[in-house]
Amino acid sequence: MTRIQYDFDRVIDRSGTASYKWDQSEKLFGNRDVLPLWVADMDFEAPKEVVEAITERAKQGIYGYTLRTDSYYEAVSGWLSRRHGWKVQHDWLSSSPGIVPALSMMVMAYTEPGDRIILQSPVYYPFYDVIRMNDRVIVDNPLIFQNGQFRFDFDLLEEQAKDAKMLLLCSPHNPGGRVWTREELERIGDICLRHGVLVVADEIHHDHVYKGHRHTPFASISDSIAQASITCIAPSKTFNLAGLQAAVVIIPNEKLRQQYNTLLKTLSLHMESYFGLTAVESSYTHGEEWLEQLLVYLEGNLDALLDYVETHIPDVKPVRPEGTYLVWMDCRAISDNPQELKKLMFEQAGVAFSEGSVFGKQGEGYLRVNLACPRSILLEALERFSKAVQEAKAAR
């Protein structure tokens, strides 16, 4: 079999394609020429085999209601077994149009208005939305930043879990890039089991892990933890397929699974996306070589960013991620004011990183950079930002 060599340096013009990332710059940032390195989708073409499978699917010409097939279940379970050492049964698998809709449905299915739900800030901002907008109460268990990385506050969690119903776990962590160790996750599981707290694990970044680290699926730790948790994954981050609206929800506990599937049917979301089904199956069956090459490229981008920032913007202190294609950067030496950082980015530098306060109050003075683009675009964005920082310092 001929090995395909993927070219991640190739710049693909996504403007004018109804791209959420590229076609909103003037509306969101007041500058149509902004380089967008914010929302977490990649600027790389999906694996060749996935593109071909979707193209063949499109040629059928009848885009009717769609159901999950045996080959779909085999593709998902095979991927989790090969990549993460987790044996999942086919009947554990359900679905959702995306992970955030799944999180919202979990809140609806397993808690009541006024119930307390734990999150661990700074964290992916839709976590706040799915709690607040469903009239539940946010319980913040802030992460501790220590020795250059985030850690859990287990003592505080022990207290908070006494009157909470659910914990939304971000693993690997967005925006900080931690790949939680098995030991850390075991402690989370023990605390939540002791107090009857259901853990919903968002593991969408589970395939983007750098050398020297390994992702542990939360539910793989023990049968008791599996029975008291739900795991959400998707090929969308791994293979750049977010627009195809296809996520996988894994629920080993039969009672919890029935509750979720009932809500799914109530909302008439129980059938699959016509193209999403094909994307899931083809990517998890044929995407491994593409992913291996991507991980090498992303690590090169990470090294390039760290080297550039250290040399040219030493006031900025990046947190080296263990996973994800996101870098959390401490810019408080420049400003801890979110509005000032936005002005510096959008107006002066012409770049859009994610402004940190949206991830929680702890994020004020931080920026999150999306590495998943051709290196030339990443370096241009960093050069623009560096120039703006130097000009701002000179003007003081």
Secondary structure, 3 states (H helix, E strand, C coil): CCCCCCCCCCCCCCCCCCCCCCCCHHHHHCCCCCEECCCCCCCCCCCHHHHHHHHHHHHCCCCCCECCCHHHHHHHHHHHHHHHCCCCCHHHEEEECCHHHHHHHHHHHHCCCCCEEEECCCCCCHHHHHHHCCCCEEEECCCEEECCEEECCHHHHHHHHHHCCEEEEECCCCCCCCCCCHHHHHHHHHHHHHHCCEEEEECCCCCCECCCCCCCCHHHCCHHHHHCEEEEECHHHHHCCHHHCCEEEECCCHHHHHHHHHHHHHCCCCCECHHHHHHHHHHHHHCHHHHHHHHHHHHHHHHHHHHHHHHHCCCCEEECCCECCEEEEECCCCCCCHHHHHHHHHHHHCEECEEHHHHCHHHCCEEEEECCCCHHHHHHHHHHHHHHHHHHHHHC
